[in-house]
Amino acid sequence: MELRNRYVGDIVAEKFSTARVFKQYDIDFCCHGNMTLEDACVAANVELKEVVKVLHENVSYTDGDIPFASWPLDLLMDYVLKIHHRGIRRNGPELLGLIEKVKKQHEANHPELDELYELVSVSLEDLELHLQKEENVLFPYLFELFEASEKKTVLAPMHCRTIANPIRVMHMEHEAEGNRYFHIKDITRNFEIPEDGCNTYRLMMTELEAFVSALFEHIHIENNILFPESMELENRWVR
């Protein structure tokens, strides 16, 4: 199948290094991974031919990509919990502290820092609630579902009848966070460091970009790999 007709989420799931190219062109591969590359290019107002050319020129199929799509689901969940959930809780408050420090020094010339602080502050509150839903409600059942599939035994339905219901909520919350951080990219001019930016300003932008990249990887793994494969297991093993 030609790249133009493939879903961007599937492209990134197969080769995560393609995410670098999609990020370059502001193509949303995590929250809207079910769009074809052609449709995604239209939505991002970029030329399909150019994106395909850059993908072929810049993505190596022999590099050290993490093969998320080939991992068993319990390993994927462990990775999300131990890398991404811990990372949000560890790095988020540190990032917010950096933004506050920079805001105190530079908000006169950069009033967008006030909005940035508010956006990240609210995001961390929303993300904490999101992580708790995954840890306390959805993931425990998905671990049981994976174990049932490994043992080839039937599992009773989730208390809310189907995992599609909490997954739908997770998708909505992912989209809200994705939209928030795309807006953050806009107001920071794609994490640009202004001419009067000090070393702390530079560190803040570096940490902010790293936080956003990790969040998008987190959302990608769940939306494009973990959730679809879990729903397939539910169809096979839940009665």
C-alpha positions in Angstrom: 0.0 0.0 0.0 1.3 3.5 -0.9 2.2 5.7 2.0 -0.5 8.2 1.0 -3.2 5.7 1.8 -1.8 4.5 5.1 -2.9 5.8 8.5 -0.3 8.0 10.1 -0.7 6.2 13.4 0.2 2.9 11.6 3.2 4.4 9.9 4.6 5.6 13.3 3.7 2.4 15.0 5.8 0.5 12.4 8.7 3.0 12.6 8.8 5.5 15.4 11.5 7.6 13.8 8.8 8.8 11.3 7.5 10.8 14.2 10.3 13.2 13.8 9.2 14.0 10.2 5.5 14.4 11.2 6.5 16.6 14.1 8.5 18.8 11.6 5.3 19.3 9.5 2.9 19.6 12.5 1.2 16.4 11.5 -0.7 15.0 14.4 0.2 11.3 14.5 -1.0 10.5 18.0 -4.5 12.0 18.6 -5.5 11.7 14.9 -3.5 8.7 14.0 -6.5 7.2 12.1 -6.2 9.7 9.3 -4.5 8.7 6.1 -1.2 10.4 5.3 -2.9 12.2 2.4 -5.7 13.5 4.6 -3.2 14.4 7.4 -1.2 16.5 5.0 -4.3 18.3 3.9 -5.2 19.0 7.5 -1.7 20.3 8.2 -1.7 22.3 4.9 1.5 20.7 3.7 2.3 19.0 0.4 2.0 15.2 0.4 4.8 14.7 -2.1 7.2 16.7 0.0 6.4 14.8 3.2 6.7 11.4 1.4 10.0 12.5 -0.1 11.4 13.6 3.4 10.1 10.4 4.9 12.1 8.3 2.4 15.2 10.5 2.7 15.3 10.8 6.4 13.9 7.6 7.9 16.3 4.7 8.2 14.9 1.2 8.4 18.1 -0.1 10.0 18.4 2.3 12.9 17.7 1.6 16.6 14.0 2.4 16.8 12.1 0.9 19.7 9.8 -1.7 18.1 6.7 -0.8 20.1 4.3 -2.5 17.7 6.0 -5.8 18.2 5.9 -5.7 22.0 3.4 -7.8 24.0 0.7 -5.6 25.6 1.8 -6.2 29.2 5.3 -4.8 28.3 3.7 -1.8 26.6 1.7 -1.0 29.7 4.8 -1.5 31.9 6.6 1.0 29.7 3.8 3.5 29.8 3.5 3.2 33.6 7.2 3.2 34.4 8.5 5.6 31.8 5.6 8.0 30.9 3.5 8.1 34.0 6.5 8.4 36.3 8.1 10.9 33.8 5.0 13.2 33.9 4.9 13.2 37.7 8.7 13.7 38.0 9.3 16.2 35.1 6.0 18.1 35.1 6.4 19.9 38.4 10.1 20.7 37.6 9.0 22.1 34.2 6.4 24.2 35.8 8.9 25.6 38.3 11.2 26.5 35.4 8.4 28.3 33.6 7.5 30.2 36.8 11.1 31.3 37.3 11.4 32.5 33.6 8.1 34.2 33.8 9.2 36.3 36.8 12.2 37.5 34.9 10.9 37.9 31.3 7.1 38.4 31.4 7.4 42.1 30.7 8.8 41.4 27.3 7.1 38.0 26.8 3.5 38.2 28.1 2.9 34.8 26.5 4.7 33.2 29.4 1.7 33.9 31.6 -0.5 31.8 29.3 2.2 29.2 29.0 2.3 28.8 32.8 -1.5 28.6 33.0 -1.7 26.0 30.2 1.0 23.7 31.7 -0.4 24.1 35.3 -3.9 23.0 34.2 -2.4 20.3 32.0 -0.6 18.7 34.9 -3.8 18.7 37.0 -5.8 17.1 34.2 -3.0 14.6 33.4 -2.9 13.4 37.0 -6.6 12.6 36.9 -6.0 10.9 33.6 -3.1 8.8 34.9 -5.2 7.7 37.9 -8.0 6.5 35.6 -5.6 4.4 33.6 -3.8 3.0 36.7 -6.9 2.3 38.8 -9.6 1.4 36.3 -8.4 0.6 32.7 -4.9 -0.9 33.0 -5.7 -3.5 35.7 -8.4 -5.0 33.5 -6.2 -4.8 30.4 -3.5 -6.8 32.3 -6.1 -9.4 33.1 -7.3 -9.4 29.5 -3.7 -10.0 28.3 -3.2 -12.8 30.8 -6.4 -14.5 29.7 -5.3 -14.3 26.1 -1.9 -15.8 26.9 -3.6 -18.7 28.8 -6.4 -18.9 26.2 -9.1 -18.6 28.8 -12.4 -16.7 28.7 -12.6 -13.5 30.8 -15.7 -11.8 32.2 -16.6 -8.4 30.8 -15.3 -5.3 32.4 -17.7 -3.7 35.0 -18.6 -1.0 32.4 -19.5 -3.8 29.9 -16.8 -3.1 27.4 -13.3 -1.5 27.4 -14.5 0.6 24.5 -16.2 2.9 27.1 -13.2 3.9 29.1 -11.0 3.9 26.0 -13.4 6.4 24.5 -12.8 8.7 27.5 -9.0 8.2 27.2 -9.2 9.2 23.5 -11.1 12.4 24.4 -8.6 13.3 27.1 -5.7 12.6 24.8 -7.2 14.8 22.1 -7.7 17.6 24.7 -4.0 17.4 25.8 -2.8 17.1 22.2 -4.7 20.3 21.2 -3.4 22.1 24.3 0.2 21.3 23.5 -0.2 22.2 19.8 -1.4 25.6 21.0 1.7 25.7 23.3 3.9 25.1 20.2 2.1 28.0 18.5 2.6 30.5 21.3 6.2 29.6 21.8 6.8 29.7 18.0 7.8 26.0 18.0 9.9 26.3 21.2 11.9 29.2 19.9 14.4 30.8 22.3 14.1 34.6 22.0 17.1 36.8 21.5 16.9 38.1 25.1 16.5 34.6 26.5 18.8 33.7 29.3 20.3 30.2 30.0 17.3 29.4 32.2 14.9 30.4 29.4 16.9 28.1 27.1 16.7 25.2 29.6 12.9 25.8 30.0 12.3 25.5 26.3 14.5 22.4 26.1 12.6 20.7 28.9 9.2 21.9 27.5 10.0 20.4 24.1 11.2 17.1 25.7 8.0 17.0 27.8 5.8 17.4 24.8 7.7 14.8 22.8 7.3 12.3 25.6 3.6 13.1 25.9 3.0 12.5 22.2 4.9 9.2 22.4 2.7 8.2 25.3 -0.5 9.1 23.5 0.7 7.4 20.3 1.5 4.1 22.1 -2.0 4.0 23.6 -4.1 5.3 20.8 -2.4 3.5 17.9 -1.1 0.2 19.5 -2.3 -0.6 23.0 -6.0 0.3 22.7 -6.7 -1.2 19.2 -4.9 -4.5 20.1 -6.7 -4.7 23.5 -10.1 -4.3 21.8 -9.2 -7.1 19.5 -8.4 -9.3 22.5 -11.7 -8.4 24.1 -13.5 -9.6 21.0 -11.8 -12.9 21.2 -11.6 -13.7 24.9 -14.4 -11.8 26.7 -17.8 -13.5 27.2 
